[in-house]
Amino acid sequence: MRDAHKRALARKLLDLARMGGHMIATAESCTGGLVAGAITDLPGASEIFDRGFVTYSNAAKIEMLGVQTGTLDACGAVSRETAIEMAQGALKHSRATIAVAITGIAGPDGGSAEKPVGLVHFACAGLDGARHVERRFGPMSRDEIRAAAVAQALEMLIDSAQPCP
């Protein structure tokens, strides 16, 4: 993702969150804090960004976000269920009104037939519940997958910060 595009998405999120009185939290695995970094690169981010959780290991997901061991055992770290629990945990352990979570396989190794490199699960949670998106980015480099994941996460946060009609 081009830096200008990432910056434009983050700026739109900052403006919408500020107008809506939202605070943001992130829970990141395969992106390792890149979403939090994209937001906090902007002046004024402190008005809308509460905290970011980088939970690369399963132990961190459990300890920092309250992801259930049973969820990880039954579904794996890269799953719809884990992403939703991560987002809900980020809300619970912060002052945020909106949280996004990302968990996936950025490669180049670690994929399988069932869960290939490029599979990323996203969840966005707010006070009104959570929604999930699964993306299969396909044959891209690790950097490209992570950049695409950052864009997807920012877009989900933007959608959640939009005022209701």
DSSP file (Angstrom, degrees, kcal/mol; ACC not computed):
  #  RESIDUE AA STRUCTURE BP1 BP2  ACC     N-H-->O    O-->H-N    N-H-->O    O-->H-N    TCO  KAPPA ALPHA  PHI   PSI    X-CA   Y-CA   Z-CA
    1    1 A M              0   0    0      0, 0.0   147,-0.0     0, 0.0     2,-0.0   0.000 360.0 360.0 360.0 131.3    0.0    0.0    0.0
    2    2 A R     >  -     0   0    0      1,-0.1     4,-2.3     4,-0.0     5,-0.2  -0.354 360.0-124.3 -63.4 144.5    1.4    3.4   -0.9
    3    3 A D  H  > S+     0   0    0      1,-0.2     4,-2.7     2,-0.2     5,-0.2   0.867 111.1  55.8 -58.8 -37.2    2.2    5.6    2.0
    4    4 A A  H  > S+     0   0    0      2,-0.2     4,-2.2     1,-0.2    -1,-0.2   0.895 108.5  47.2 -64.5 -39.2   -0.1    8.3    0.6
    5    5 A H  H  > S+     0   0    0     -3,-0.2     4,-2.4     2,-0.2    -2,-0.2   0.932 113.1  48.0 -67.0 -45.7   -3.1    5.9    0.5
    6    6 A K  H  X S+     0   0    0     -4,-2.3     4,-2.5     1,-0.2    -2,-0.2   0.919 112.9  49.3 -59.5 -44.3   -2.4    4.7    4.1
    7    7 A R  H  X S+     0   0    0     -4,-2.7     4,-2.5    -5,-0.2    -1,-0.2   0.890 109.6  51.4 -64.0 -39.8   -2.1    8.2    5.3
    8    8 A A  H  X S+     0   0    0     -4,-2.2     4,-2.4     2,-0.2    -1,-0.2   0.907 111.2  47.6 -65.1 -41.8   -5.3    9.3    3.6
    9    9 A L  H  X S+     0   0    0     -4,-2.4     4,-2.4     2,-0.2    -2,-0.2   0.935 113.2  47.8 -63.4 -45.4   -7.2    6.4    5.2
   10   10 A A  H  X S+     0   0    0     -4,-2.5     4,-2.7     1,-0.2    -2,-0.2   0.890 111.3  51.1 -63.2 -39.3   -5.7    7.2    8.6
   11   11 A R  H  X S+     0   0    0     -4,-2.5     4,-2.5     2,-0.2    -1,-0.2   0.915 109.8  49.7 -63.6 -43.5   -6.6   10.9    8.2
   12   12 A K  H  X S+     0   0    0     -4,-2.4     4,-2.6     2,-0.2     5,-0.2   0.920 112.2  48.4 -61.9 -43.2  -10.2   10.0    7.3
   13   13 A L  H  X S+     0   0    0     -4,-2.4     4,-3.1     2,-0.2     5,-0.3   0.937 110.3  51.4 -61.0 -47.1  -10.4    7.7   10.3
   14   14 A L  H  X S+     0   0    0     -4,-2.7     4,-2.2     1,-0.2    -2,-0.2   0.923 112.5  45.8 -56.5 -46.5   -9.0   10.5   12.6
   15   15 A D  H  X S+     0   0    0     -4,-2.5     4,-2.3     2,-0.2    -1,-0.2   0.924 115.9  44.9 -65.1 -45.1  -11.5   13.0   11.3
   16   16 A L  H  X S+     0   0    0     -4,-2.6     4,-2.4     2,-0.2    -2,-0.2   0.918 114.3  48.3 -66.2 -43.6  -14.5   10.7   11.6
   17   17 A A  H  X>S+     0   0    0     -4,-3.1     5,-2.5    -5,-0.2     4,-0.9   0.901 111.6  50.5 -65.0 -39.8  -13.5    9.4   15.0
   18   18 A R  H ><5S+     0   0    0     -4,-2.2     3,-0.7    -5,-0.3    -1,-0.2   0.939 112.3  46.7 -62.3 -47.1  -13.0   12.9   16.3
   19   19 A M  H 3<5S+     0   0    0     -4,-2.3    -2,-0.2     1,-0.2    -1,-0.2   0.870 117.1  43.9 -63.1 -37.3  -16.4   14.0   15.0
   20   20 A G  H 3<5S-     0   0    0     -4,-2.4    -1,-0.2    -5,-0.2    -2,-0.2   0.488 109.8-119.7 -88.4  -3.3  -18.1   11.0   16.5
   21   21 A G  T <<5 +     0   0    0     -4,-0.9     2,-0.2    -3,-0.7    -3,-0.2   0.806  59.0 157.0  70.6  29.1  -16.3   11.1   19.8
   22   22 A H      < -     0   0    0     -5,-2.5     2,-0.4    -6,-0.2    -1,-0.2  -0.579  34.8-153.2 -90.7 150.1  -14.8    7.7   19.3
   23   23 A M        -     0   0    0     -2,-0.2    74,-2.4    72,-0.1    75,-1.9  -0.953  18.8-145.5-114.7 142.6  -11.6    6.2   20.9
   24   24 A I  E     -ab  49  98A   0     24,-3.2    26,-3.0    -2,-0.4    27,-1.0  -0.846  16.9-178.8-113.7 142.6   -9.8    3.5   18.9
   25   25 A A  E     -ab  51  99A   0     73,-1.7    75,-1.8    -2,-0.4     2,-0.4  -0.975  11.9-152.9-131.8 151.0   -7.9    0.4   20.0
   26   26 A T  E     -ab  52 100A   0     25,-1.7    27,-3.2    -2,-0.3     2,-0.4  -0.945   9.2-166.1-123.7 147.2   -6.1   -2.1   17.9
   27   27 A A  E     -ab  53 101A   0     73,-2.4    75,-2.1    -2,-0.4     2,-0.4  -0.943  24.4-179.7-129.7 108.4   -5.3   -5.8   18.5
   28   28 A E  E     +ab  54 102A   0     25,-3.3    27,-2.7    -2,-0.4    75,-0.1  -0.897  24.2 157.9-122.1 138.1   -2.7   -6.9   16.0
   29   29 A S  S >  S+     0   0    0     73,-1.6     3,-1.6    -2,-0.4    74,-0.2   0.600  83.3  23.9-113.0 -82.6   -1.0  -10.2   15.3
   30   30 A C  T 3  S+     0   0    0      1,-0.3    73,-0.1    72,-0.2   116,-0.1   0.705 123.2  54.7 -65.1 -19.7    0.4  -10.6   11.8
   31   31 A T  T >  S-     0   0    0     71,-0.2     3,-1.8   118,-0.1    -1,-0.3   0.561  92.1-149.8 -91.0  -8.7    0.6   -6.8   11.3
   32   32 A G  T <  S-     0   0    0     -3,-1.6    22,-0.1     1,-0.3    -2,-0.1   0.735  70.3 -40.1  52.9  31.8    2.7   -6.3   14.4
   33   33 A G  T 3> S+     0   0    0     20,-0.2     4,-2.4     3,-0.0    -1,-0.3   0.489 100.8 126.4  98.7   4.0    1.5   -2.8   15.3
   34   34 A L  H <> S+     0   0    0     -3,-1.8     4,-2.2     2,-0.2     5,-0.1   0.837  74.1  51.5 -66.5 -32.0    1.4   -1.4   11.7
   35   35 A V  H  > S+     0   0    0      2,-0.2     4,-2.0     1,-0.2    -1,-0.2   0.946 111.6  46.6 -69.0 -46.9   -2.2   -0.3   12.1
   36   36 A A  H  > S+     0   0    0      1,-0.2     4,-2.8     2,-0.2    -2,-0.2   0.907 112.8  51.8 -58.5 -40.9   -1.5    1.5   15.3
   37   37 A G  H  X S+     0   0    0     -4,-2.4     4,-1.1     1,-0.2    -1,-0.2   0.892 106.2  53.1 -62.9 -40.8    1.6    3.0   13.6
   38   38 A A  H  < S+     0   0    0     -4,-2.2     4,-0.3     1,-0.2    -1,-0.2   0.888 114.2  42.7 -62.6 -38.6   -0.5    4.3   10.7
   39   39 A I  H >< S+     0   0    0     -4,-2.0     3,-1.5     1,-0.2    -2,-0.2   0.935 114.7  47.9 -72.9 -46.4   -2.9    6.0   13.0
   40   40 A T  H 3< S+     0   0    0     -4,-2.8    -1,-0.2     1,-0.3    -2,-0.2   0.546  92.7  77.8 -78.7  -5.0   -0.3    7.5   15.4
   41   41 A D  T 3< S+     0   0    0     -4,-1.1    -1,-0.3    -5,-0.2    -2,-0.1   0.727  84.4  82.8 -66.6 -21.1    1.8    8.8   12.5
   42   42 A L  S X  S-     0   0    0     -3,-1.5     3,-1.6    -4,-0.3     2,-0.1  -0.659  89.1-114.5 -91.0 137.7   -0.7   11.6   12.3
   43   43 A P  T 3  S+     0   0    0      0, 0.0    -2,-0.1     0, 0.0    -1,-0.1  -0.440 104.5  31.9 -60.5 139.7   -0.7   14.7   14.4
   44   44 A G  T >  S+     0   0    0     -2,-0.1     3,-1.8    -4,-0.1     4,-0.4   0.395  77.3 124.7  92.8  -3.4   -3.7   14.7   16.7
   45   45 A A  G X>  +     0   0    0     -3,-1.6     4,-2.5     1,-0.3     3,-1.7   0.806  61.3  71.4 -60.0 -28.9   -3.9   10.9   17.0
   46   46 A S  G 34 S+     0   0    0      1,-0.3    -1,-0.3     2,-0.2    -6,-0.0   0.731  88.5  64.2 -62.7 -19.2   -3.9   11.2   20.7
   47   47 A E  G <4 S+     0   0    0     -3,-1.8    -1,-0.3     1,-0.1    -2,-0.2   0.774 121.2  16.7 -71.3 -25.5   -7.4   12.6   20.6
   48   48 A I  T <4 S+     0   0    0     -3,-1.7   -24,-3.2    -4,-0.4     2,-0.6   0.515 107.1  83.0-127.4  -9.3   -8.8    9.3   19.2
   49   49 A F  E  <  +a   24   0A   0     -4,-2.5   -24,-0.2   -26,-0.2     3,-0.1  -0.887  40.5 170.9-108.2 120.0   -6.3    6.6   19.8
   50   50 A D  E     -     0   0A   0    -26,-3.0     2,-0.3    -2,-0.6   -25,-0.2   0.929  58.6 -38.4 -89.2 -55.3   -6.2    4.9   23.2
   51   51 A R  E     -a   25   0A   0    -27,-1.0   -25,-1.7     2,-0.0     2,-0.4  -0.992  41.5-133.5-167.6 162.3   -3.9    1.9   22.8
   52   52 A G  E     -a   26   0A   0     -2,-0.3     2,-0.5   -27,-0.2   -25,-0.2  -0.987  12.3-153.7-126.9 138.6   -2.6   -0.9   20.6
   53   53 A F  E     -a   27   0A   0    -27,-3.2   -25,-3.3    -2,-0.4     2,-0.8  -0.952   1.7-162.7-109.5 121.2   -2.1   -4.5   21.6
   54   54 A V  E     +a   28   0A   0     -2,-0.5     2,-0.5   -27,-0.2   -25,-0.2  -0.910  17.4 171.1-102.4 108.1    0.5   -6.5   19.6
   55   55 A T        +     0   0    0    -27,-2.7     6,-0.1    -2,-0.8   -25,-0.1  -0.677  11.3 155.0-121.6  73.8   -0.3  -10.1   20.4
   56   56 A Y        +     0   0    0     -2,-0.5     2,-0.2   -27,-0.1    -1,-0.2   0.858  60.7  58.0 -71.7 -37.0    1.8  -12.1   18.1
   57   57 A S  S  > S-     0   0    0     -3,-0.2     4,-1.8     1,-0.1     5,-0.1  -0.552  85.7-121.3 -93.5 159.5    1.9  -15.2   20.3
   58   58 A N  H  > S+     0   0    0      1,-0.2     4,-2.3     2,-0.2     5,-0.2   0.894 114.7  57.7 -62.3 -39.5   -1.1  -17.2   21.5
   59   59 A A  H  > S+     0   0    0      1,-0.2     4,-3.1     2,-0.2     5,-0.2   0.905 106.1  48.8 -59.0 -41.5    0.0  -16.6   25.1
   60   60 A A  H  >>S+     0   0    0      2,-0.2     4,-2.8     1,-0.2     5,-0.7   0.894 108.4  53.5 -65.4 -39.6   -0.2  -12.8   24.5
   61   61 A K  H  X5S+     0   0    0     -4,-1.8     6,-2.0     2,-0.2     4,-1.1   0.910 115.3  41.4 -60.3 -41.5   -3.7  -13.2   22.9
   62   62 A I  H  X5S+     0   0    0     -4,-2.3     4,-1.2     4,-0.2    -2,-0.2   0.957 121.1  39.8 -69.6 -52.1   -4.8  -15.0   26.1
   63   63 A E  H  <5S+     0   0    0     -4,-3.1    -2,-0.2    -5,-0.2    -3,-0.2   0.892 126.0  31.3 -69.6 -42.8   -3.0  -12.8   28.6
   64   64 A M  H  <5S+     0   0    0     -4,-2.8    -3,-0.2    -5,-0.2    -1,-0.2   0.798 134.1  23.0 -89.7 -29.8   -3.6   -9.3   27.1
   65   65 A L  H  <<S-     0   0    0     -4,-1.1    -3,-0.2    -5,-0.7    -2,-0.2   0.547  96.3-118.6-117.2 -10.9   -6.9   -9.7   25.4
   66   66 A G     <  +     0   0    0     -4,-1.2    -4,-0.2    -5,-0.4    -3,-0.1   0.722  45.6 171.8  78.4  20.3   -8.6  -12.6   27.2
   67   67 A V        -     0   0    0     -6,-2.0    -1,-0.2    -7,-0.1     2,-0.2  -0.454  39.2-110.9 -61.6 135.6   -8.9  -14.9   24.1
   68   68 A Q     >  -     0   0    0      1,-0.1     4,-1.9    -2,-0.1     3,-0.4  -0.481   9.4-137.9 -74.5 135.8  -10.1  -18.2   25.3
   69   69 A T  H  > S+     0   0    0      1,-0.2     4,-2.7     2,-0.2     5,-0.2   0.887 106.7  57.9 -56.1 -40.0   -7.7  -21.2   25.2
   70   70 A G  H  > S+     0   0    0      1,-0.2     4,-2.5     2,-0.2     5,-0.3   0.850 103.5  51.8 -61.0 -35.7  -10.5  -23.3   24.0
   71   71 A T  H  >>S+     0   0    0     -3,-0.4     4,-3.0     2,-0.2     5,-0.8   0.934 111.6  46.0 -65.9 -46.2  -11.0  -21.0   21.0
   72   72 A L  H  X5S+     0   0    0     -4,-1.9     4,-1.1     3,-0.2    -2,-0.2   0.903 115.4  47.1 -63.9 -41.0   -7.4  -21.2   20.1
   73   73 A D  H  <5S+     0   0    0     -4,-2.7    -2,-0.2    -5,-0.2    -1,-0.2   0.912 121.1  35.9 -66.2 -42.9   -7.4  -25.0   20.5
   74   74 A A  H  <5S+     0   0    0     -4,-2.5    -2,-0.2    -5,-0.2    -3,-0.2   0.864 135.8  17.0 -80.8 -37.4  -10.6  -25.5   18.5
   75   75 A C  H  <5S-     0   0    0     -4,-3.0    -3,-0.2    -5,-0.3    -2,-0.2   0.665  99.3-125.8-113.5 -21.9  -10.3  -22.9   15.8
   76   76 A G     << -     0   0    0     -4,-1.1     6,-0.3    -5,-0.8    -3,-0.1  -0.083  33.7 -77.1  90.4 164.2   -6.6  -21.8   15.7
   77   77 A A  S    S+     0   0    0      1,-0.2     2,-1.2    -5,-0.1    -1,-0.1   0.826 124.1  61.5 -67.7 -32.0   -5.1  -18.4   16.0
   78   78 A V  S    S+     0   0    0     -6,-0.1     2,-0.3    -3,-0.1    -1,-0.2  -0.739  86.5 105.0 -99.4  87.9   -6.0  -17.5   12.4
   79   79 A S  S  > S-     0   0    0     -2,-1.2     4,-2.3     1,-0.1     5,-0.2  -0.986  79.7-109.4-158.7 160.3   -9.8  -17.8   12.6
   80   80 A R  H  > S+     0   0    0     -2,-0.3     4,-2.4     1,-0.2     5,-0.2   0.929 117.7  52.1 -56.3 -48.4  -12.9  -15.8   12.6
   81   81 A E  H  > S+     0   0    0      1,-0.2     4,-2.3     2,-0.2    -1,-0.2   0.896 110.1  46.7 -61.4 -44.0  -13.5  -16.7   16.3
   82   82 A T  H  > S+     0   0    0     -6,-0.3     4,-2.6     2,-0.2    -1,-0.2   0.916 110.8  52.4 -66.2 -42.7  -10.1  -15.6   17.4
   83   83 A A  H  X S+     0   0    0     -4,-2.3     4,-2.4     1,-0.2    40,-0.2   0.921 110.8  47.8 -59.3 -43.7  -10.3  -12.3   15.6
   84   84 A I  H  X S+     0   0    0     -4,-2.4     4,-2.6     1,-0.2     5,-0.2   0.926 112.2  48.5 -64.6 -44.3  -13.7  -11.5   17.2
   85   85 A E  H  X S+     0   0    0     -4,-2.3     4,-2.4     1,-0.2    -1,-0.2   0.874 110.6  52.7 -63.8 -35.4  -12.4  -12.4   20.7
   86   86 A M  H  X S+     0   0    0     -4,-2.6     4,-2.3     2,-0.2    -2,-0.2   0.940 111.2  45.5 -63.0 -46.9   -9.3  -10.2   20.0
   87   87 A A  H  X S+     0   0    0     -4,-2.4     4,-1.8     1,-0.2    -2,-0.2   0.918 114.6  47.6 -64.1 -43.8  -11.4   -7.2   19.0
   88   88 A Q  H  X S+     0   0    0     -4,-2.6     4,-2.4     1,-0.2    -1,-0.2   0.891 111.6  51.5 -64.5 -38.6  -13.8   -7.7   22.0
   89   89 A G  H  X S+     0   0    0     -4,-2.4     4,-2.3    -5,-0.2    -2,-0.2   0.878 106.1  54.0 -65.1 -38.1  -10.8   -8.1   24.3
   90   90 A A  H  < S+     0   0    0     -4,-2.3     6,-0.3     2,-0.2    -1,-0.2   0.891 110.4  47.5 -63.6 -38.4   -9.3   -4.9   23.0
   91   91 A L  H >< S+     0   0    0     -4,-1.8     3,-1.3     1,-0.2    -2,-0.2   0.940 112.8  48.6 -63.4 -46.9  -12.5   -3.1   23.8
   92   92 A K  H 3< S+     0   0    0     -4,-2.4    -2,-0.2     1,-0.3    -1,-0.2   0.836 113.9  45.7 -63.8 -34.7  -12.7   -4.6   27.3
   93   93 A H  T 3< S+     0   0    0     -4,-2.3    -1,-0.3    -5,-0.1     2,-0.3   0.026 115.5  44.4-101.8  27.2   -9.1   -3.8   28.2
   94   94 A S  S <  S-     0   0    0     -3,-1.3   -69,-0.1     2,-0.2    -3,-0.0  -0.865  84.3-108.3-149.7-177.7   -9.2   -0.2   26.9
   95   95 A R  S    S+     0   0    0     -2,-0.3   -72,-0.1   -71,-0.1    -4,-0.1   0.164  75.1 129.6-100.3  14.2  -11.2    3.0   26.9
   96   96 A A        -     0   0    0     -6,-0.3   -72,-0.2    -5,-0.2    -2,-0.2  -0.290  48.7-164.0 -73.3 153.2  -12.0    2.5   23.2
   97   97 A T  S    S+     0   0    0    -74,-2.4    30,-0.7     1,-0.3     2,-0.4   0.524  86.0  34.5-104.0 -16.3  -15.4    2.6   21.7
   98   98 A I  E     -bC  24 126A   0    -75,-1.9   -73,-1.7    28,-0.2     2,-0.4  -0.998  68.6-179.5-138.8 134.6  -14.2    0.9   18.5
   99   99 A A  E     -bC  25 125A   0     26,-2.7    26,-2.9    -2,-0.4     2,-0.4  -0.993  10.0-158.6-134.8 143.7  -11.5   -1.8   18.2
  100  100 A V  E     -bC  26 124A   0    -75,-1.8   -73,-2.4    -2,-0.4     2,-0.4  -0.934   7.3-164.3-118.9 145.5  -10.1   -3.7   15.3
  101  101 A A  E     -bC  27 123A   0     22,-2.8    22,-1.9    -2,-0.4     2,-0.4  -0.977   3.0-169.4-130.1 145.0   -8.3   -7.0   15.3
  102  102 A I  E     +bC  28 122A   0    -75,-2.1   -73,-1.6    -2,-0.4     2,-0.3  -0.999  12.0 163.7-135.0 129.1   -6.1   -8.7   12.7
  103  103 A T  E     + C   0 121A   0     18,-2.3    18,-3.2    -2,-0.4     2,-0.3  -0.963  23.9 116.9-144.8 129.1   -4.8  -12.2   12.7
  104  104 A G  E     - C   0 120A   0     -2,-0.3     2,-0.6    16,-0.3    16,-0.3  -0.929  61.7 -82.2-168.2-171.5   -3.4  -14.0    9.7
  105  105 A I        +     0   0    0     14,-2.4    13,-3.5    -2,-0.3    14,-0.2  -0.923  33.3 173.9-118.7 103.1   -0.6  -15.7    7.8
  106  106 A A        +     0   0    0     -2,-0.6    39,-0.2     1,-0.2    40,-0.2   0.620  40.0 158.4 -87.2 -13.5    1.7  -13.2    6.2
  107  107 A G  S    S-     0   0    0      2,-0.5    -1,-0.2     1,-0.1     3,-0.1  -0.200  72.4-179.1  79.7-171.1    4.2  -15.7    5.0
  108  108 A P  S    S+     0   0    0      0, 0.0     3,-0.2     0, 0.0     2,-0.2  -0.987 104.8  13.8 -76.8 -12.7    6.3  -16.6    3.3
  109  109 A D  S    S+     0   0    0      1,-0.1    -2,-0.5     8,-0.0     3,-0.1  -0.560  94.4  68.1-110.5 177.5    6.0  -19.7    5.4
  110  110 A G        +     0   0    0      1,-0.3    -1,-0.1    -2,-0.2     2,-0.1   0.319  68.6 122.2  99.4  -7.6    3.4  -21.0    7.8
  111  111 A G        -     0   0    0     -3,-0.2    -1,-0.3     3,-0.0     2,-0.3  -0.386  36.1-172.2 -85.7 166.0    0.5  -21.7    5.4
  112  112 A S        -     0   0    0      3,-2.0     5,-0.0    -2,-0.1    -1,-0.0  -0.856  44.3 -92.7-142.0 176.6   -1.4  -24.9    4.8
  113  113 A A  S    S+     0   0    0     -2,-0.3    -1,-0.0     1,-0.2    -2,-0.0   0.898 128.9  41.0 -61.1 -39.2   -4.0  -26.1    2.3
  114  114 A E  S    S+     0   0    0      1,-0.3    -1,-0.2    -3,-0.0    -3,-0.0   0.866 131.0  25.5 -76.4 -38.1   -6.7  -25.1    4.8
  115  115 A K  S    S-     0   0    0     -5,-0.0    -3,-2.0     4,-0.0    -1,-0.3  -0.770  86.0-170.8-130.1  85.5   -5.1  -21.9    5.9
  116  116 A P    >   -     0   0    0      0, 0.0     3,-2.0     0, 0.0   -11,-0.3  -0.264  37.5 -82.0 -76.9 162.0   -2.8  -20.6    3.1
  117  117 A V  T 3  S+     0   0    0      1,-0.3    21,-0.2    -9,-0.1   -11,-0.2  -0.399 120.0  39.5 -55.0 134.8   -0.3  -17.7    3.2
  118  118 A G  T 3  S+     0   0    0    -13,-3.5    19,-2.6     1,-0.3     2,-0.5   0.281  79.9 130.2 101.1  -8.9   -2.3  -14.6    2.7
  119  119 A L  E <   + D   0 136A   0     -3,-2.0   -14,-2.4   -14,-0.2     2,-0.4  -0.682  31.3 172.5 -78.4 123.5   -5.3  -15.6    4.8
  120  120 A V  E     -CD 104 135A   0     15,-2.9    15,-2.8    -2,-0.5     2,-0.4  -0.999  20.5-155.0-136.5 133.0   -6.2  -12.9    7.2
  121  121 A H  E     -CD 103 134A   0    -18,-3.2   -18,-2.3    -2,-0.4     2,-0.4  -0.900  13.5-170.9-106.8 136.1   -9.1  -12.5    9.5
  122  122 A F  E     -CD 102 133A   0     11,-2.8    11,-2.2    -2,-0.4     2,-0.4  -0.940   5.7-175.7-123.5 144.8  -10.3   -9.1   10.7
  123  123 A A  E     -CD 101 132A   0    -22,-1.9   -22,-2.8    -2,-0.4     2,-0.5  -0.996   7.9-164.3-138.7 141.6  -12.9   -8.2   13.3
  124  124 A C  E     -CD 100 131A   0      7,-2.4     7,-2.2    -2,-0.4     2,-0.4  -0.993  13.8-170.0-124.0 124.0  -14.1   -4.8   14.3
  125  125 A A  E     +CD  99 130A   0    -26,-2.9   -26,-2.7    -2,-0.5     2,-0.2  -0.914  11.4 162.8-119.2 141.5  -16.0   -4.5   17.6
  126  126 A G  E >   -CD  98 129A   0      3,-2.9     3,-1.7    -2,-0.4   -28,-0.2  -0.751  59.1 -79.1-137.7-172.7  -18.0   -1.6   19.0
  127  127 A L  T 3  S+     0   0    0    -30,-0.7     3,-0.1     1,-0.3   -29,-0.1   0.688 128.6  54.7 -67.0 -16.2  -20.5   -1.1   21.7
  128  128 A D  T 3  S-     0   0    0      1,-0.3    -1,-0.3     0, 0.0     2,-0.2   0.228 121.9 -84.4-102.2  13.0  -23.1   -2.5   19.3
  129  129 A G  E <   -D  126   0A   0     -3,-1.7    -3,-2.9     2,-0.0    -1,-0.3  -0.738  50.0 -69.9 120.4-168.1  -21.3   -5.8   18.6
  130  130 A A  E     -D  125   0A   0     -2,-0.2     2,-0.3    -5,-0.2    -5,-0.2  -0.928  27.8-161.0-131.1 151.3  -18.7   -7.1   16.2
  131  131 A R  E     -D  124   0A   0     -7,-2.2    -7,-2.4    -2,-0.3     2,-0.3  -0.953  11.7-147.7-130.8 155.7  -18.3   -7.9   12.5
  132  132 A H  E     -D  123   0A   0     -2,-0.3     2,-0.4    -9,-0.2    -9,-0.2  -0.908  10.2-171.9-126.0 145.2  -15.9  -10.1   10.7
  133  133 A V  E     -D  122   0A   0    -11,-2.2   -11,-2.8    -2,-0.3     2,-0.5  -0.997   8.6-158.1-134.4 134.1  -14.1  -10.0    7.3
  134  134 A E  E     -D  121   0A   0     -2,-0.4     2,-0.4   -13,-0.2   -13,-0.2  -0.948  13.0-173.2-109.3 131.5  -12.0  -12.8    5.9
  135  135 A R  E     -D  120   0A   0    -15,-2.8   -15,-2.9    -2,-0.5     2,-0.6  -0.975  17.7-163.5-124.9 140.6   -9.5  -11.9    3.2
  136  136 A R  E     -D  119   0A   0     -2,-0.4   -17,-0.2   -17,-0.2   -18,-0.1  -0.909   8.9-175.3-119.2  98.9   -7.4  -14.2    1.1
  137  137 A F        -     0   0    0    -19,-2.6   -19,-0.1    -2,-0.6   -18,-0.1   0.644  24.0-159.4 -76.1 -14.8   -4.8  -11.9   -0.4
  138  138 A G        +     0   0    0    -21,-0.2     2,-2.0     1,-0.1    -1,-0.2  -0.286  53.3   5.0  75.3-155.7   -3.2  -14.7   -2.5
  139  139 A P  S    S+     0   0    0      0, 0.0     2,-0.3     0, 0.0    -1,-0.1  -0.432  89.3 127.0 -75.1  83.8    0.3  -14.7   -4.0
  140  140 A M        -     0   0    0     -2,-2.0    -2,-0.1   -23,-0.1     2,-0.0  -0.874  61.9 -98.0-128.7 162.5    1.7  -11.6   -2.6
  141  141 A S     >  -     0   0    0     -2,-0.3     4,-2.7     1,-0.1     5,-0.2  -0.317  39.5-104.2 -73.6 165.1    4.9  -10.9   -0.6
  142  142 A R  H  > S+     0   0    0      1,-0.2     4,-2.5     2,-0.2     5,-0.2   0.919 123.5  49.4 -55.1 -46.4    4.9  -10.7    3.2
  143  143 A D  H  > S+     0   0    0      1,-0.2     4,-2.4     2,-0.2    -1,-0.2   0.895 111.2  49.4 -62.9 -40.1    5.2   -6.9    3.0
  144  144 A E  H  > S+     0   0    0      2,-0.2     4,-2.5     1,-0.2    -2,-0.2   0.900 110.9  49.5 -67.0 -40.7    2.3   -6.6    0.5
  145  145 A I  H  X S+     0   0    0     -4,-2.7     4,-2.2   -39,-0.2    -2,-0.2   0.938 113.0  46.8 -63.1 -46.0    0.1   -8.9    2.6
  146  146 A R  H  X S+     0   0    0     -4,-2.5     4,-2.1    -5,-0.2    -2,-0.2   0.895 112.6  49.5 -64.8 -39.7    0.8   -6.8    5.7
  147  147 A A  H  X S+     0   0    0     -4,-2.4     4,-2.0     2,-0.2    -1,-0.2   0.909 111.7  48.6 -65.4 -41.8    0.2   -3.5    3.8
  148  148 A A  H  X S+     0   0    0     -4,-2.5     4,-2.3     1,-0.2    -2,-0.2   0.871 109.8  53.1 -65.2 -36.0   -3.1   -4.8    2.4
  149  149 A A  H  X S+     0   0    0     -4,-2.2     4,-2.5     2,-0.2    -2,-0.2   0.891 106.4  52.3 -66.2 -39.5   -4.1   -5.9    5.9
  150  150 A V  H  X S+     0   0    0     -4,-2.1     4,-2.6     2,-0.2     5,-0.2   0.935 110.2  48.6 -60.6 -46.1   -3.4   -2.4    7.3
  151  151 A A  H  X S+     0   0    0     -4,-2.0     4,-2.5     1,-0.2    -2,-0.2   0.925 111.5  49.5 -60.8 -45.3   -5.6   -0.9    4.6
  152  152 A Q  H  X S+     0   0    0     -4,-2.3     4,-2.2     1,-0.2    -1,-0.2   0.921 111.8  48.6 -60.3 -44.6   -8.5   -3.4    5.3
  153  153 A A  H  X S+     0   0    0     -4,-2.5     4,-2.3     1,-0.2    -2,-0.2   0.915 111.4  48.8 -63.7 -43.6   -8.3   -2.7    9.0
  154  154 A L  H  X S+     0   0    0     -4,-2.6     4,-2.5     1,-0.2    -1,-0.2   0.902 110.5  51.8 -63.1 -40.1   -8.3    1.1    8.5
  155  155 A E  H  X S+     0   0    0     -4,-2.5     4,-2.5     2,-0.2    -1,-0.2   0.892 109.1  50.1 -63.9 -39.1  -11.3    0.8    6.2
  156  156 A M  H  X S+     0   0    0     -4,-2.2     4,-2.1     2,-0.2    -1,-0.2   0.911 111.0  48.8 -65.3 -40.9  -13.2   -1.3    8.8
  157  157 A L  H  X S+     0   0    0     -4,-2.3     4,-1.8     2,-0.2    -2,-0.2   0.901 110.2  51.6 -64.1 -40.2  -12.5    1.3   11.4
  158  158 A I  H  X S+     0   0    0     -4,-2.5     4,-0.9     2,-0.2    -2,-0.2   0.935 109.4  49.9 -60.9 -46.9  -13.7    4.1    9.0
  159  159 A D  H >< S+     0   0    0     -4,-2.5     3,-0.6     1,-0.2    -1,-0.2   0.904 112.4  47.7 -58.5 -41.1  -16.9    2.2    8.4
  160  160 A S  H 3< S+     0   0    0     -4,-2.1    -1,-0.2     1,-0.2    -2,-0.2   0.793 110.3  51.5 -71.9 -27.6  -17.5    1.8   12.1
  161  161 A A  H 3< S+     0   0    0     -4,-1.8    -1,-0.2    -5,-0.2    -2,-0.2   0.577  83.1 113.4 -85.9  -9.6  -16.8    5.4   12.9
  162  162 A Q  S << S-     0   0    0     -4,-0.9     2,-0.1    -3,-0.6    -3,-0.0  -0.363  76.5-109.7 -61.5 138.0  -19.3    6.7   10.2
  163  163 A P        -     0   0    0      0, 0.0    -1,-0.1     0, 0.0    -2,-0.1  -0.418  36.0-104.7 -67.1 145.8  -22.2    8.5   11.8
  164  164 A C              0   0    0      1,-0.1    -3,-0.0    -2,-0.1     0, 0.0  -0.465 360.0 360.0 -69.3 140.8  -25.5    6.6   11.6
  165  165 A P              0   0    0      0, 0.0    -1,-0.1     0, 0.0    -3,-0.0   0.513 360.0 360.0 -70.1 360.0  -27.9    8.0    9.0
